[in-house]
Amino acid sequence: MKKKDIEVFLTNYLIEKEGKGIKKTLFKIDLLESGIIDSLDLVTISIEIEKHFKIKINPNSSKTLKNFSNFNKMINYIFSEKE
């Protein structure tokens, strides 16, 4: 698994949820504070990540919340969990 694979997966997930316009702001905004990702999304995206990348993500952990606020942090977190 490469970081680019994670980026493409997450981008496609967020485009499906928010529309193509989200691509312009993904790297600039706080995904949690802006409401792009809410508590239900945390659970849903964690399940999708688990299915796709075969890793366990706990949507209730403070580590997940911290890393899912920023698109780059999310990519790096998922990548680090796979190793």
C-alpha positions as CSV (number, residue, x, y, z in Angstrom):
1,M,0.0,0.0,0.0
2,K,1.3,3.4,-0.9
3,K,0.3,6.8,0.5
4,K,-1.1,7.7,-3.0
5,D,-3.5,4.7,-2.8
6,I,-4.8,6.1,0.5
7,E,-5.1,9.6,-0.9
8,V,-7.1,8.4,-3.9
9,F,-9.4,6.2,-1.7
10,L,-10.1,9.1,0.8
11,T,-10.5,11.7,-2.0
12,N,-13.0,9.5,-3.8
13,Y,-14.9,8.8,-0.5
14,L,-15.1,12.5,0.3
15,I,-16.1,13.5,-3.3
16,E,-18.9,11.0,-3.2
17,K,-20.1,12.5,0.1
18,E,-19.5,16.2,-0.6
19,G,-19.1,16.6,-4.3
20,K,-16.2,17.4,-6.6
21,G,-15.7,20.9,-5.1
22,I,-14.2,19.3,-2.0
23,K,-11.0,18.6,-3.8
24,K,-10.0,22.2,-3.8
25,T,-10.1,22.5,0.0
26,L,-9.2,19.0,1.3
27,F,-5.6,20.0,2.2
28,K,-6.6,23.4,3.7
29,I,-9.4,22.8,6.1
30,D,-10.1,21.0,9.4
31,L,-12.3,18.2,8.3
32,L,-13.9,17.8,11.8
33,E,-14.4,21.4,12.6
34,S,-15.9,22.2,9.2
35,G,-18.4,19.3,9.5
36,I,-17.0,17.5,6.5
37,I,-16.5,14.5,8.8
38,D,-18.9,14.1,11.7
39,S,-19.3,11.4,14.2
40,L,-21.3,9.1,11.9
41,D,-18.7,9.7,9.1
42,L,-15.9,8.7,11.5
43,V,-17.6,5.3,12.0
44,T,-18.5,4.9,8.4
45,I,-15.1,5.8,7.0
46,S,-13.3,3.7,9.6
47,I,-15.3,0.7,8.4
48,E,-14.5,1.4,4.8
49,I,-10.8,1.8,5.6
50,E,-10.9,-1.5,7.5
51,K,-12.5,-3.2,4.5
52,H,-10.3,-1.7,1.9
53,F,-6.9,-1.7,3.6
54,K,-7.4,-4.5,6.1
55,I,-6.5,-2.4,9.1
56,K,-8.3,-1.7,12.3
57,I,-9.3,2.0,13.0
58,N,-11.0,2.8,16.3
59,P,-13.3,5.7,15.5
60,N,-13.7,6.5,19.2
61,S,-10.0,6.9,20.1
62,S,-8.5,10.3,20.6
63,K,-5.7,9.3,18.3
64,T,-8.2,8.8,15.4
65,L,-9.9,12.1,16.2
66,K,-6.6,14.0,16.2
67,N,-5.5,12.4,12.9
68,F,-8.8,12.6,11.1
69,S,-9.0,16.4,11.4
70,N,-6.5,17.0,8.7
71,F,-6.4,15.2,5.3
72,N,-2.6,14.8,5.3
73,K,-2.6,13.5,8.9
74,M,-5.4,11.1,8.0
75,I,-3.3,9.7,5.1
76,N,-0.2,9.4,7.3
77,Y,-2.1,7.8,10.1
78,I,-3.7,5.1,7.9
79,F,-0.3,4.5,6.3
80,S,1.4,4.1,9.7
81,E,-1.3,1.7,10.9
82,K,-0.6,-0.6,7.9
83,E,3.1,-1.0,8.7
